[in-house]
């Protein structure tokens, strides 16, 4: 079978196979760690993004190799979530010339779109 790209979504079976964790443990962790939220499609099929798989591996390492409890991992992940910096809003470049013709063009497009609605 061909190997998936690193950015590809993975099913719960694939994540279970890759990590050696039973599927029921992965489903249990979803109830305990709000950061772990794989996409769910029709029929409740779970699709894990690469960042979800990385989080599963991290939770596994903390619980099964470093001796953390579930509550300890929850606290650790929550403290990291709160400490994450909020991205700043883009700052307009001061002194950049504004082309009035492009602004009028945008205004006309918006007016046309509103008239059609």
URQUIZI-V80155 format. One record per residue. RES is the residue in one letter. PHI is phi in whole degrees, 0 to 359 (NA if undefined). Layout:
BEGIN
<<RES	PHI> <RES	PHI>>
END
This chain:
BEGIN
<<X	NA> <X	289> <X	284> <X	284> <X	293> <X	299> <X	270> <X	286> <X	285> <X	235> <X	281> <X	296> <X	295> <X	293> <X	295> <X	300> <X	295> <X	293> <X	263> <X	78> <X	263> <X	295> <X	299> <X	293> <X	291> <X	298> <X	295> <X	297> <X	299> <X	299> <X	280> <X	261> <X	239> <X	297> <X	288> <X	266> <X	226> <X	293> <X	293> <X	238> <X	256> <X	307> <X	74> <X	62> <X	290> <X	265> <X	233> <X	270> <X	283> <X	305> <X	291> <X	293> <X	296> <X	297> <X	293> <X	301> <X	297> <X	292> <X	300> <X	300> <X	297> <X	295> <X	284> <X	262> <X	237> <X	256> <X	83> <X	289> <X	269> <X	301> <X	298> <X	296> <X	292> <X	302> <X	297> <X	298> <X	294> <X	294> <X	293> <X	290> <X	294> <X	291> <X	276> <X	294> <X	291> <X	276> <X	296> <X	284> <X	291> <X	297> <X	263> <X	295> <X	285> <X	286> <X	83> <X	285> <X	292> <X	256> <X	276> <X	300> <X	294> <X	290> <X	295> <X	295> <X	296> <X	296> <X	300> <X	295> <X	297> <X	294> <X	298> <X	296> <X	295> <X	292> <X	293> <X	285> <X	286>>
END
